[in-house]
Amino acid sequence: MLDVRGLRKVYEGSGRHVEAVRDLTFTVAAGELVCLVGPSGCGKTTLLKCVGGLLEPTAGEVLLAGRKVDGPPPGMAFVFQEYGRSLFPWMRVGQNVELPLKQKDLGKARRRGLVADALASVGLADAAGAYPWQLSGGMQQRVAIARALAYEPEVLLMDEPFAAVDAQTRADLEDLVRRLWRERGITVLFVTHDIDEAVYLGERVLVLSASPTVVQEQLKVDLPAERDQLSTRVAPRFAELRTHVYERIQAAKRGVATARTDTPPLR
């Protein structure tokens, strides 16, 4: 579904030349949930914006279902980290969710149906008439997720969407993403700085190097498909995978090159 080939991004300006992403190559299969994790400042958001057509890469290309991405493609939705800036405070929740649907050739009844279905899917069926500022942070991020779902995307990009919420809300939202991914079969590329979150959510974890960024490892997460916050996170295999990713990221911070692409064996 997603094919990233030799992606490179350099920021130029005011006499500065900053290479944020050097040479990123990876694929994401249709219906797969892949997490991206790496050292702070390694260019994860830059990468995601290039994949979503919000930034033009300096070199390389991104293909969505075989078509080159040269701007925000119609089959893709983006959930940003800062829900407070991505929702319009003067519009009610239902209007926020419906807004991107107005770009599609849909009748009012169809749009309303998609909005209602999306809000119900994230547990906010009764919140359509509220304003975002009347909701908690976790509920606002659910609205942002509902807006993406209502658009019926093939691919969902998520940029550290739970970084600004408390731990309990974060756990609930992680389970929400896993449930929606299974129910709707959407391809998800999820950026996070939280190693535990990456291992808990992903079917595969791409471990990025320090900036300028390359993929230093692709890790298959061989945990059961059914996961929960209690038993999964205390499982020995979860601890092994989490420790493995942590070691790779610490190595990246020290500038130690790693090229492993295998999953650590069961002990």
Secondary structure, 3 states (H helix, E strand, C coil): CEEEEEEEEEEEECCEEEEEEEEEEEEECCCCEEEEECCCCCCHHHHHHHHCCCCCCCEEEEEECCEECCCCCCCEEEECCCHHHHCCCCCCHHHHHHHHHHHCCCCHHHHHHHHHHHHHHCCCCCCCCCCHHHCCHHHHHHHHHHHHHHCCCCEEEEECCCCCCCHHHHHHHHHHHHHHHHHHCCEEEEECCCHHHHHHHCCEEEEECCCCEEEEEEEECCCCCCCCCCHHHHCHHHHHHHHHHHHHHHHHHCCCCCCCCCCCCCC
